[in-house]
C-alpha cells in the first residue's frame, strides 16, 4: 500500500482505473437458426461513459442488449461484464427494455417496492433511493398514482427508476425514449447526464440521433456488425465531409435539382439529405461547392433563402454510411387504381383552394370529470399534410379517435369528406385510412396474413390485392419473408408493415398517429416520401409525431397543450412567432455549462444539441452578458456564440412551457 501519495499520483491512479473497461466484447456472434443476428462484434465500455449503440432496424442492437443483460447466451465470442459473465453480474446491471417493464395496475411506489424485493434491496435503501430517484425524475409528489395513468414520458421515467433501484454499476437502455415527447426526452437525457457524472456507466440505443450526439462514444452498427466506433468528433473527421445547410422556398424541387450534381460528382458534392425545411448538402470543399449549388438553384428559378456552412451531424454520418453500403431503400410509389371523382387533386399545388376533407368545430371529450379535449377547431383540406403535435397526454390520440369515429365526442361538430352524419358508415370508412399509435397488426398472424386481412377489411378489389400486398412487402424489404410471424419483426419493421396496411386501399383521408415511432432515419425518410406522394395525389393527411424535424414537412400544424390547440400555422409561421432569440453557445464543458445555466434560467430555456448549447433569451442584450460572466467565473471557456433561427423543436418546447405558465399564442 502506498502511503501519503501525492494528489498528482492519486489523480493518475484514478485515470488509469477509469481506462479499465467495465464491459468487454470480443468477436461476439449470435445465430437464430440460419439467421446470423451478430457477426463478430467487438467493443469496450469504460466507467462513467455514455456509450451509444446506433443502427437501423434489425441491425442486432436488441440482441446485443439481451446478451449484455445476461438474459440470452451468445453463440460464440467473449463477453465480460464487471469481470465476469453477464449472467453472474445481473445484480449490478440495470436493464430498461424497449417494451414498458411496468405493472400498470400497480402504483408508482408499488412498482418500486416490487422491483426492490426482486433485486434484494433492503427497506432503508429502498426509501433513500425512492426519494433520490423520484425527485430526479420529478415524480416525487405522485407516488400513489397508478402506472397505467401515467403519460408515456412518465412511464419511461418510472421504468428508469425501477432499473436504478438496485443502484447498478451499469445501465442498459434499449431505445428508452421511443414514443416520448421532446420535452420529456430532454428531461430524460438530463437525468442520464447526471447519472453518468456520478460515475454510472450507461449503454444506450436510440433512433433519435440528436440524442445520440450526447454520448461520449458511439458505435455504428449495420447487419450484425460494428462498422465504426468513436466520439462524435472522430466520426465527423472519418467521414471527411462538410455540410452546406441550404434553405429555399421549395425544398423538394431543390433536392431534385441538386441530386444530378451528386451523381455527376460536380464540385465534389457527395450527398443531399432532406431534413424538413432544409437540405443538408455534404461536400468535400464547401468553398468550391457553395457557388455551384447557388448557380444550380438559381438556374431553375428557385429562390435561395440561405446557405450556411457547418459541421456534419451524426445523422448525416449515419445516413451517408448506410447509403454508401447500398442500404437506402428505393422510393416505390403506391400502385394506384383509376381514381374516383371523390378523390380531389391539389389545385396548382396550392391546397388552400382544395375542398375541406376534415373539419372539427369546438370538439370536446370528457372522461368522467377529466376534460381530455377542450374545444378543438381543425380544418384540413385535400392534398394537405397537417401535423397535430403535443406532449404525451395532450389529447392528440383522443382527438384522432373522435375524428375517425372510434370514440364518441362529448361535444362539438365533425365533418369528414363533406359528411356530417353517419360518420361510422361502411362506405365512409372505406375512404379513410388509420394507423394507430399502438401496432395495428396481429402478432400471431404472418405478415402476409395481416395484409390479406386488411385487404378484406378495406374491401380492396380482389384483382388488385396481390399487387398491393407485393408493394407493401417491397417497401418493407420483406420479400421472401412474408410468412414470418409478425410478432417476430423488430418494432421499426412492424411500423412499416402497419403503414402499408393503412394505405393499400388508397384512402382519401389518412390518420397517422406517430407512424415513425422507433423507426430508423432511412426508413423515416421513406415514410415521408410516401406521405408526400399521397398528399400530392390529393389525400388529406393528419399526422402526429415526436420527431419535430420531420414535422417540418407538414403544410400546417397545431401545437396541442392540455387538450387545447394553442397555436396553428405553417412551420415557418410558428417559428417566426416565437418571442426572444435563440442563442447557440459552444463551450469546452457542455454538460457542466448546461447544469450551471439552468441555475440562472428556467430549465427549459437551456438544452444540449450535440456538442452545443441552445439558450432561449427574451432579452438577450441584458441577459447574455450576465450568462457570459457566470460561465467565466466557473472557468468554462466560451468558444463561440451566435444567434440561430428557432428549430421547430425549440419552438415546440417554448410554446408548451409558456402556455403552461399561462400565456397563449395563436398564429392563423
N, C-alpha and C positions, 0 to 999 in steps of 0.2 A: 504494500500500500504506500502511495506517495503522500508524504506529509507536507503541509504548508505549500501546496502547489500555487504557482503564480496565476493571476487572473488570465494571462495570455495562454498558459498551459491548459487551464480549465476550459477556456473557450475552444481551444484546438481539439481537446478531448470530446467536447460536445459536438463539434463539427464532424469529427470522424464518426461518432456514434450515429449522427444523422445520415451518413452516407452508407450505412449498413442497411440494405433493403429489408423491409418487413414482408414483402411479397416478392418471390422469385418464381418465374415461369420459364421453362426451357422446353422447346420443341413439343408443345402441348398439342395433342391430337384427340379428336372425338369423332367417332363414326356412329351413325344411326343406320344400321344395315349397310346398304351400298352408298349412302349419303355421307360424305366427309364434311362435317359441320366445322371442324377446326383442323387446319392442315399444317401444324407445326409452328404455333405462335410462341414468341419469346418476349418477355419484358420484365422490368423490375419496378417496384413502387417503394418510395422512401418515406421515413417518418415525417408526419406533418404535411405531406404532399396531397394536393388535389389532382388526381390523375384521371384524365378523360379518355374513355374508350368510345371512339366515334366511328360509325359506319352505317351503310344503308341497311334497309330491312333484309333480314336473312344473312347478315354478314357473320353471325356467330357470337354476337355480344352477350345475349342472354345465356347461351350455353357456357360461355366463359364465366359468367357470374355464378351459375349453378355450381360449377366445379370449384371456384374460389370460396363459395359459401359452404362447401362440404356436403351439398345435397345431391351431388352426382359425381360418379367416378369418371376419370379420364380413360380413354382407350390406351394412351401411351404418353410418355413425356414426364417431366418433373414439375411438381407444384409444391412450393414451400411457403407456408403462411405462418409467421411468427416462429420460425424454426421447426415447424412440424407439419404433418399432413393437415389439409384443411378440415377434415372430419374431426381431428383431435383439437383443433383450435376454435371450434364453433362458439364456445362460451365467450370468446374475446372478439367475435365478429358480429356486427350488426348488419342486417340484410333487409333492404327495402325492395320488394319485387315490383314488377310492372303492375300487377293487379293489387288493389287495396287489400292489405292483410289485416283488416279490422273486423270486429264483430259489431255489425250495425245496430243490433238491438241491445247493446251494452253502452253505458255512458263513457265519457272520456276517462274518468277516474277508474271505472270498472275495467276498461281495456288495459290501462296501465297496470292495474293490480294483477290482472290475469297474466300479462307478459312477465311481470316481476316474479310471479310464482313459478312460471316455466323456466325462467333464467336464474333462479335461486338468489334473488335479491332480497335482503332482509328488510324488515319494516322501517328501520331508521333510514337506511339508504333509499328506500322507496320514497319516503316523504321528502327527503332532501333533494333527490333527483327530480321528483314531480314538480316541486316548486321552481327549481332551476330551469328545467326544460319547457314547462308550460309558460313561464314568464318570457323565455327567449322566443317562443312562438306566438305570444300574445293570446294564449288560451287560458290563462290562469283564473279568469273570472267565470268560466263556463264549464267547470269540471263535471257538473251534473247533467250536461246536455248529452242526449243520445248521439252516437257517432253517425247514425243514419240521417240525422237532422243537420249535419254539417255540410258546408259547401265543399266543392272539390278541393280547393286550396287548403281549407281547414283539415279535411280528411288526410291529405298528404302530410301536413304538419304533425297531426296526431300520429300517423304511421311512423314518421321520423322520431317522434318522442318515444314510441314503443321500441323502435330499433336502438335507441340510445339508453334505454332503461338499464341494461347491464353494464353501462359505461364501457363500451367496447374500445379496443385499440384501433380496430379497422372498421370502416363503414362502407358497405357496398350498396350503391344506389342505381337501380336499373330503370332509367327514364323516369325519375321521380316527379317531374313537373309536367308530364304529358297531360293535356286537357286542363291545365291550371292557368288562370288568367294572368296577364302581365304584372299586375300589382302583387299578387301572391307569389309569382315566380321571382320577382326581385327580392321580396322579403325572404323567401326560401334560400336563395343564394347568399344573402347577407348572413343568414344563420350558418350556412356551410362554411363561409369565410371565418366566422367567429370560432367555430369548432376546430377548423384547421389551425387557426392562430393559437389555440390551446393545446395543440400537439396531436390531434386526432388525424389519422391517415384515411383518406377518402378516395374510393374509386367510383366513378360516375359515368353513366351513359346518358346522352341526351340528344334528341333530334333538333333542339334549338341551338344552332351553332354560335349565336351571340353569347349564350350561356357558357358554352364550352371554351370560349376565349378567356374565361376567368380561371381555367385550370392552370396549374403550374406547368404540366406537360400533357401532351395529347398523343394518343396512338390512333392512326388512321387505319381502319380495318375494312377489308373487302374480301368476300368469298372465302371466309375462314382463314385469312392470312392477315398479318400486320405488315403493311407496306412502308410505314414511316412512323417514327416516334421523335418528338422534340417539343420544345417550347413554341409558343405562337411565333416568336421572332425567328426561330430556326426554320419552321415550316414555311414562313414567308420567304426567307432567304433561299431555301431549297427550291422553291417554285421559280425564283429568278424573274419575276414579273412585277410591274407596277400597274396601278389602276387609274383609269380615267372615269370619273363619275359624271355621266352625261345625262342631262335633263333637257327634254324637248317638249313641244306641245303635243306630239304624237309618238309615244314610246313604241308601240307595236310596229309602226311604219319605219321608225328609225332602226329598229332591230333588223328588219328586212333589208334596209339599205346597207347596214354595216356587215352583215353575215358574209356576203360575197367577198368583202375585203379580207375577212379571216381565211376563207377558203383559198384566196389567191396569195395570202400572206403579205398583203400590201402594208407597207410601213410597219412591218413586224407586229401586226395585230394578231393576237393568239386566240382570243375568245371574246364572246359577247354574252353577258348574262343579265337577264331581266330581273329587277328587284322592285316590283311595284311601280313607283313613279319615276324610276331611274334605270339606266343601263350601266352596268359595270363593264367597261371595255378593258381587257387585260392586254398589256403591251410590253414589249421589251424596252423600248425607249420612249417615254412619254413626250419628250421634247420634239421628237421626229413624228410621232403618231398623231398628236393633237391637231396640227394643221390639216392633215389628211382626213381626219374624222370630221372636222368642221367643213371642209370642202365637200365631202360626200353628202353631208346632211343638207348643206345649202343648195347643192345642185338639184335636189328633189323638192325644193321649196318648203322644207320643214323649218320652222322657227326653232333655233337652238337657244334655250334659256340659260344654260350654264354648262361649263366643263371644268371639273376640278380634279387636280392630280392628288392621289392619296395612296397609302399602303394598301395591299390586298387584305381582305378579311379572311377568316378561317373558312367561311362558306365559299369564297372564291377558290381557295386552295382545294377544298373538298370536291366541289363540282368539277373543277378543272382536272383533278386527278381521276375522277370517275369517267369523265369524257375521254381522257387520254387512253383509258383501257377499254373504251367502247361500251361503257355501261349506261350511257344516256339513252333512255327509252325513246323510240321514234314517236312523232305525233301521228296518230291514226284517227282521223275524224269518225264520228259515229255514222255508220251507213244508214241512209235515210230512205224511207218510202216516199211516195208522192205526197207533198204537203197538202193539207186540207185548208179550206178558206179561213177556218177559225184561227190558224196559226199566222200571226201578224209579223211581218218583217220590219226591221228598223226602217225609218223613212230618212233616206240620205245620210245614214249614220247618226242621226240625231234622235235619241229616244224620247226627247221631250214632245215630239209630235205623234208618238205612238199611243194607242189606246191604253187605258189603265187595266192592268191584269189583276193586281192585288190591292185591296183598299180596306183600311180599318179606320173607324171613327170612334173615339172615346172607348176603346176596347179595355175591358176590365176583367180581372179574375180574382176571386176571393176564396181562400181555403179556411173555413171557419171564421176566425176573426182576423186572419192574416191576409193583407192585400198584396198579392204577388205581382199583379199588373194593374197600373193605375192610370187609366185614361190615355192609352197609346193611340196616336194618329199616324198612319202609314199610307203611302201611295206609291206603288211600284208599277212601272209600265213594261209592256212587252219589249224585249231586247235590252232591258236594263238589269245590271247586277247591283243589288242593294245589300250592303253589309250591316247586319244588326250586331253591334259589339257591346260587350259589357263584362263586368266581373262575374265570377261564379255566383249564382244566386240572384242575379239582377232581374231575371224574368224572361230571358231570351227564349229558352226552350218552351216555357209555358205559352208564350206569345205564338210561337210557330205551331204548337199543337192546336191552339184555338183556330188559327188561320186555316190549317189544313183539315179541320173537322174532327180531330182526335180527342178534343177536350171541349166541353161546352163553355161558352163565355158567360160570365156573371153579368155582363152588361156591354153595351156598345153595338156597333154595326160592322158587318163583314161583307165584302163583295169579292167573288173570285170569278175571273173570266166573264165579267158582266152579270153574274148571277148573284142574287141576294137571298134566294130561297133554295131549299133542297141542296144545301152545300155538302150533304153526305151522300148524294145520289151516285149511283153506279156510273152514269155517263160522265159526270164531272170528275169523279175520281180517276177515270182513265186518262184524263187530260193533265193530271197532277203527278209529279214525282216527289218522293220524300225519302231522304236519307237521315236517319235519326242519329242522335249523339251516341247512343249505345249501338253496338253492332246489330244490324237488321237481318243477320244470317242465322241459319240453324247449324250449330256446331256439329250435330250428329248426322248431317247430310253432307254428301260430297259437294265440291264446288259446282259441278255441272248440274247436280240435282237441285241445288239452291237456285241456279239460273233458270232451270226449266220451271221451277215453282213460280218464280216472279214473272216469267213469260205468261204463265197461266193467269196469275193474279191481275196483271195489267192487260190481259187479252191481246197480246201481240199476235197478229195473224200467223197461222200455222206455217205458211210458206216463208215467213221471214225469221222464224225463231232460231234456226241453226245459224243463220248469218249473224244475228245479234249475239248469240252465245259465243260464236267464234271470235267476234270483235272484243268481247269482254276478256276472254282468255288471252287474246293477243296483247291488249293494253296492259294486262296484269303480268305478262310473261309466264303464263301457266299452261301453255300448250304442252300436251303430253302428261300433265299432272292434274287434269280436270277431275279425275276420280279420287283425288286425295280428300280426306275428311277436312271440312272447313275448319274444325276446331284445332287442327294441327298447323294452320297457317300462322306466321308471325302477324302481330297486330296491324302493321302497315299494309300488308298484303290483303288482310281482311277488309280494310278500308277501301282498297282499290276495287275489290270484287263488289262490295256493297254499293260503291258509287256507280259502277257499271250496271248493276241490277236496277238502280233507281232511275236510269235514263234510257234503258233499252227501248222503251215504248215511245220515245221522242216526245216528252211532256211539253206542254205549252207553259206550264208553271212548275218551277222546281224549287223545293225547300231543301237546303243542305245545312244540317246542324253539326258544325265542326267536322267537315269532311276530311280534313288533312291532319287530324289529331294523331300524333305518333308516327307520321309518315316522313320518310327521309327527304332531303331537299330536292333531289332529282325527281322523285315521284310527285312531290308537291307541284313542281313546275309542270309536269304532265297533266295533273288535275286542272290547273288553271288554264292551260291551253285548251282543254276540253270545255271548261266552263265558259271561256271567252267565245269559243266556236259555237256553243249552244246559244249564247246570247246574240251573236251575230246572225243566227238563223231565226231569231225572234222570240226565243224562250225568255220569260221573266224569271229571274233568279233571286231568291232571298237566301243569304248565306250568313252563318256565324263562324267566327274563327278567333283563335287566340294568337295566331301569327299575324301581327299587325302589319308587317312588311308586305305580306301578300294581299292584305286588305286594301292596299293602295290601288289595286286593280279594279275595285268597285267603282261604278259611276257615282253613286251616292251612298251615304251611310248614316246611321244614327247611333249615338252612344246611349246606352241604357244604364241607369243607376237606380237601384231600389224600386224597380217596377215602372220607372218613367223614362221616356226618351227625352234627354235633356239638351241634346244638340243634334241637328241634322245638317247635311250639306255634302259637297264633294270633299274628297280628301284634302285638296288644296285649300278650300274654304275653311275647313275645320282647323287646319294647321295655322292658317293666317289669322284666325280669330283668337289665338292664344295670347294672353297678356304677358308682358315682360319679355325677357330674352333667354335663350338657351346658350349657355357658355360651355365650351368644351375645354377641359384642362388636361394637360399631360404633365404628370409628376413622376418622381422617382420612386415613390412608395404609394401605389394606387389604393390598396386596401386600407392602409393606415390613414391616408388623406380622406378617404370616404368616411371612415368612422369619426374622424375629427370634425369634418364639416357638418356632419349630422348633429353635432352638439351645438352648432351655431344656427342651423336652419331646420325647418321641418324636414323629417327624414325623407319624404317622397321627393323633395327637391334635389336630392343628390343620388346619383345612380352610376354604377360602373358599366361601361360599354367596352368590353375587351380590356385594353391597356389604357383606356382613357376614362375621364370622369365627365358626366353631363350634370350641369348645375342650372336649375331654373331660378332666375332672379327677377323680381318685379321691378326693382330699382337698381339696376346694375351699376350706375355711376356712383352710388353711395355704398352699395353692399360689396362690390368686387374688391375695392382696396382693403376693406376690413378682412375679407377672407384671405387675401394675399398675405396680410400681416400675420394672421393666425397660422398659416402654413409655414411661413418663415420662422416664426417663434418656435415651432415644433421641429425645425431643421428638416422640413420636407421641401425639396427643390422643385420649383415650378419651371418646367422645361418649355412649355408653350401654352398659349391660350388663344381662343378665337371665338367669335360669335358664329353659331351654326343654325341652320333652319331647324325648327321643331320636326322631329320624326313623328310619324303617326302614333308610335308607342309613347313618346314623351307627351304628346297632346292628349292621348287617352288617359294617362295617369294624372295629368294636370286637371283635366275635366272631372274625373272621378273624385279626386281629392278635394277640389274646390267645391264641387257640388255637395259632397258630404259635410263640408263646412258651412253650407247654406247659400252658396252662390250658384245661380242658374245661368246657363248660356244657351242661346238659340241663334242658329245661322240657317236660314232657309232661302 
